């Protein structure tokens, strides 16, 4: 009788214990595993992807910025120039795990959070803007794990004058991308 009761208790505990197994989302696990696979991607391909992502993101940012600025109150304009309460920026930052900044002439001397390369590029943009030379997109490698993609916002958009009260009128998007996220985005292209 004692053997039977131990056996019954064992079966009961096994059944009860197995019913509390937590189920995992297999899609999420699969995506996580894909992110940890070792892949061979050339530095040229990585730079190409930084260009693709940076270009795509700056187009989205500029369109949203223009849309937000249209008929904005002075308080909201101040928020927009500081990139506060901007859903598109928040979603892009979350999706690609990146940092987005709006920079202008005043940031050269006062913004201590800039990377050295980012500051150098900003100075070059300022010089070109003063000389009325064309401004183009730029990619800089910060270290082995970060890239900074910078793209000018056309003077005709008035962002520089509006947000920075700057006579040169130039402003740039500065997007700090993590190399690991750039590599992940190569595999997830559709």
N, C-alpha and C positions, 0 to 999 in steps of 0.2 A: 504494500500500500504506500509505503514511504517513497519507493522508486517512482510509482505512478504520479504521486503528488508533485515530486520534484520535476518530473518530465512535463507535467501539465503547467507548472509555474514557468519552466523554461520556454515552452511553446508560447505561453501568454506574453512573457517578456520580449521574446523575439518578435512576435507579431506587433506588440505595442511599440517597441523600439523602432521597427522598420517603418511604421506609419508616420513617424515624425521626421523622415528624411526630407531635407530641404531641396527643392528642385532649383536648378540653375538655368538661366536663360542661355541656351546653347549658341544662339546668334552672337550674344555679347561675349561669350567665352571664345568663340571662333575668331571674332574681330580682335580680341585681346591677344590671342596666340599669333595672329597674322602680324600684329605690331611688333612681336618679338623675334620674328624670323630674320635670319641674317641674309642680307641681300647685297649684291655687288652693284653699286651705282657709281658711275664715274663722276668726278667733280664737275665736269662740263654739264652733265645731265642735271645735277643738283642746281647749278647756277641757272640753267635753262628753266627749271621749275620755279626757282625764286622769281625769275622774270615773269613767268606766266602768272603765278599767284599774286605778285606785287601789282602787276598791271591790272589784273582782274579786280583786285581789292580797291585800288585807287579809283578806278572807274565807278565802282559802286559807291565809294565814299563821297566822291565829288558830286554825283547825282543826288545822293541823299542830303548832302550838305546844302546844295542849292535849294532843294525842296524844303528843307527845314528853315532856311533863311527867309524864304518868301513870306512876306507879311508877318515876320516875327516881331514881337515886342522888344523893347530895349533890354529888358531882363532876360528874355529867352535868347536874344542874340548873344548876350554875354555868356550864357550857359553853353550855347552851341560852339562859340569860339573856344571855350574851355573843354569841349567835347563831353559835356555832362548831359545825362539823360538822353543818350542817343542809342536807340534800340539796334540800329544796324551795326554800329561800332561794337556794342556789347555782344551781339550774336557772332560777328566775325572774330572778335577776340576769343570768344569761347570755342568756336568751331575749329580755329587754326592755332589756338593757344599762342597768340601774338600780342604785341603792344602797338597801339596806334597813337601817334602824336601829330598835332598840327603845329608846325614851327614857322617862325618868321625872323626877320632881322633882329628884334630885341632878344631872342633866345641865344644869340651868339655870346653875349656877355653875361646874361643873367641866369641861364638855365644850367644848373650844376648837375642835373640828372642825365645829361647827354653823354653818350660814349664819345671818346676822343675823335674817332673816325667820323661820327655823325656831326660833330662840331666842325670838323675840317670841311666836310661836304657842304654844310650850311654856309660856311664862310665863302666857299667857291660859288655857291648859288647867289649869295649877296653881291659878290664882285661882278658876276656875269649880269645880274639884274641892273646894277648901277651903270654898267657899260652898254646896256641894252642888247646884250648878246643872248642867243637862244638858250633856254634852259631845258635839259633833258633828264630822263630818269637815270638813276644811279644805283648800283649794288655795291656794298662794301661788306667784307667779311670781318666780323669783330674779333672772333677767336675761332676755335675749332667747332663751336657749337651755336654761333649766332650769325645772322646776316641782317643788315639794315638796307631796306629798299626805300629809296627816296624818290618822290615824284613831285615836280612843281605843279602848282595850281595856277592856271593861266591868270595873268594880270587882269585880263578882261572880266574875270569873275569877281574882282574887288575884294577878295578875302584878306589880302595883306593890309589894305587900307582899313577895312572894316574891323578886323580882329587885332591888328598890331599898330594901327595908326602910323603906318610906315609909308614914307614917300616913294620908296622903290615899288611898293605894292605887291611884292612877291610873298608867297607862302608855299610851304611844301608839306606833303604828307610824309611822315617818317614811320615806316613799318618795321618793327623788330621781329624777325622770324627765327624760330628755333630750327636748327638743322634737322633734328629728329622728326619734327612735324612736317618739314618740307619733304623728307624722304617718305614718310607715311602717305603724304598726299600724292606722291608719284604712283603708288600702288592702288590708290582709291580713285583714280581718274575714271570718269565715265564718259 
